Amino acid sequence: MPYPTAIFRRVVAACAAMAMTSTAWAAPAAVAARATAPDPLQYVALGDSVAAGYGAADTRDTCGRSSAAYPALLARQARGAITLRFAACVSATTIDVATRQVTTLSPETDLVTITAGANDLGVKQVLLACQSPARTAACRTGYAAIDRRLSSTLPRDLARMMRAVTTAAPKAQIVVTGYPLPFARTRRCAGVPVQPALRTRSNQVIHRLNVAIAEAARQSRVRYADVARPFAGHELCTARPWLIGTEGIRDDTVLHPTAAGQAKGYFPALVEAGLAGRP
């Protein structure tokens, strides 16, 4: 679907505001902005706990939405040029986005971001099950179920989600993100008690998930933001991971992006995908 170039210009102007640090320049610019600025962009953030920023900062929100999430970062960097409606929620699947969260959209919505798909597969639950030698059968069954979903139900559900979003917000620019690969490609992984074969298997699943999301985005003519690239070198098993490791098992934040992952991984990928020409 075509996207109005005016939206591109307004988002560029909003995000460029973070570079305006000179006090001498900022004061007169603020006066001019108040006189000429258009109405704020109506931005709706959809998706799961990654989009919500769960684990990236403390929060008491029942949906796990935090101030460190990439939608909140984008809204803050815009400095009043964007109005955020934050609909993302922990445990959300593509069906939840298509049936529940989509109700927050309208024909007046200008910008939509989506991160969803991982909960449809249950990757984290299967990975945790595979940690126990006593659950070998459950591990094997879990990965077989993931393979089936990746080949059949997930592409259908991703297409349904994107169709619901584009229908509800027909004029909006829409950016759907992928997920970072969880583990670095290394034999040694201090502090992460996951066998190399299982780490490789998990990375393969996330890669296939990203391919499915990117293909659904292409077919729906919405933008895809590849976050695997900025996260490269910051997966688990690296010196400075941008993902929460085993310390997050107890509060269910394991494999979620840290504040650095949201700010240096998701946010730049989102801005790049949303501002770089048509799909």
N, C-alpha and C positions, 0 to 999 in steps of 0.2 A: 504494500500500500504506500502511496506517496506521503511524505511528511512536509508540512508547511515550512518553508525556509525561515519564516519569521520565528518559529520555535527554536531553530538552531541558533539564530542570532541572539535570542534572549537568554538561552541557556549558556551560551558562550560568554555573554556579558556578565551573567550572574556568577559563573564560576571564576571568571577572570578577576572578580572583586577581591579574591584572596591575595592577589599580587599587589594591591594598592595599599602599601604600608607607610607611605610618606605622609606625615602629619600635615605638612604645609600644603600638600596637594589635596588631601582628603577633605578638609573643611569646605572649600568652595565646591568640590565635586559633589559633596553630599547635598548642598543646596540645589545644585543643578539637577541632581538625580530626582529630588523630591518634585521638582517642577516638570520634569519630562518623563519620568519612569512610567511604563505601562502597568496595567494591573498585574499582580503576581501570577506566575504560572501555577496552575492547579496540578500538583504532583501527588500521585497515589502509589504507595509502595506495597506490593503484594508478595506473598511467599511464606516460607517456612522460618525455622529458628535462625538460619543463617542470615536471611534478610532482616529478621528482627534484631540481630546483634546479640543473641543470647550467649552469655559467657564472656562477651567482650568488655562488659562493665557491669557493675552492680545494678540490679533493678528489682523492684517489687511488682512490676507489671505482670498480670496474669498470663499474658502472651509472650513474656520474655523480652519485650522490646526495650532496648537500651539506647542511651545517648551516644554510644560508640558505633552504632550500626551505620552502614553506608548510606541509607536514606536520610538519617539524621545529620550525617556529615554533609551531604549534598545540600540539605535545606539550610544548614548553618553557613556554609560557604557562600550561599546565594545572597545572604544578608538582606532578607526581606523580599527578594525577587521571586521566591518560590514559597507556596503554601503547601505544607506536607500533610497528607492524610495517611497515617501509618496503619495499614491493615494487616501486615505480616504477623504470623503467630506460630509459636512452637507446635510441632507435630503436623503442620499443614501439609496436605498432599496436593497434587494437581487438581484432583476433584474438589477439594476444599476451596482452592482458588477459583475454580470455574463456577462453583455454586454458591459459596458464601461470601468470599472476599470480593468477588466481582460486583456485588451490590453497592460497593463504595464508589464505583465508577459512574460517570455520566458523560453526555455529549460535550460537556464543558471541560472535561479533563484534558490537560495538555501533555502530561508526561506520566508514563507508567513504567515501573521496574518490577521484575519478577525473578525470584529465585525459588524454584520448586522442582521436585522430581526425586530427590534422594529418599524422602520418606515413603514414596511409592514402592521403593525397592527394599527398604529395611536394611540397608547396608551395615549400619552401625550395630544393629542387634545381631546380625549374623556374625560379624567380626568378633563381637564379644563372646558369642556362643562358641566360636571356633578356638577360643583361648583355652578351653577346658578339654583335656584329653578324654574325659569321660563323655564328652558330647560330640564325638567324631561323626556319628550318624546325623545328628542335628545340623552340624556344620555342613556336611555334604548336601543334605536336603535343602538347607537354606540357600546355598549358592546355586543349586539347580533351579530353585524357584526364582531367584534373581535373573538367571539366564532366560527363563521363560518370559518373565515380565519385560525384560529388555527387548526381546524379539517380537512380542505380541502386544500386550496390553499397554505398555508405557508409550509407544509412539502414538497410539490412538488417544490416550488420555492427555498427552502433551498437545496434540492437535486440537482436542476439545477445549482445553484450557485457553489456548491462544485464540481460538475462534470466539470463545465467550468474551475474552478481553477486548479484542478488536471490534466486536459487535457493540459492546457496552460503551466503549470510548473510541468512536470512529475517527476522530480528528487527532487523537493523541499520538505522540511519538512513544513507541514501546520498545523497551530494552529488556531482554531476558538473559540472565547470566548462567554460566556453568558453575562447576565446583572445582576447587583445587585438588590435585592428586594428594592423597594423605601422607604418603611415605616417599622419602628420597630413595633413589636407586643405589643402595649401598648394602654391603653384606653386614656391616657392623651398625648397630643401632642401640647405643647405650641409653638405658632408662626407658626403653619401649619394649616390653616383653612380647613381641610379636615375631614369629618365625619369618625368615626371608620369603619363603614360598607364599605365605599368607599375605605378606605385605605386597608382593607382586600381584597376587590375585585381586587384592582390594584396589590397587591402582588400575588394573585392567577394567574392573567394573566401573570405576568412576570415569575412566576414559570413554568407555562405551556409553555411559550416561550422558556425558558431554556431547558426544557425537550425535546422540538421539535428540538432545535439546537443540543443538545447532541446526540439525536438519529440519526439525519442526519449525524453528524460527525462519529458516530459509523459505520453506513452503508457505508459511503464513505471512511472509514479507515483513517480518519484524526484525529488529536488530539483535545480534548475539554478542555478548561480552565474554571473551575468553579470559578467565581468571587463572587458569593453570600456568600461563606464561609469567605473570608477575609474582606468583607464588613459588616459581622454580628457584631452588636454593633456600627455601624457607619452609619446606615440608617438615614433618616429624623425622627424626634421625639426623637433622642438621643442627648446627651450633646455635642458630637463632630462628627457631620455628615460629611461624605465624599461626599455628594451629595448637589447640589445647590437647595435651597428651593424657597419660593415664591419671594425672592429678584431677582430671575432670570426670572420672567414672562415677564418683559418688553423687555429684550434682547433675550428671547427665549432660555435661558440656563438652565431653571428649569429642575430638575431631572438629569442633567449632572454631572459626577464626577468632584470634585474639583481637585486641584493639588495633594492633599493628597490622594484622591481616585485613581488617575492615578498611583501615585508612590507606595502606600501601599496596594492598592486593585488589580488593573489590572496588574501592572508590576510583582509582585511576583507570581500571578496565572499563568501568561504567561510563566515565566521562569520555574516554577515547571512543568507545562504541557508539555513544549517543551523539557525538559531534562530528564524526568523520564521514560525511557524504552519505548517499543513499545505499541501501543494501543491494 
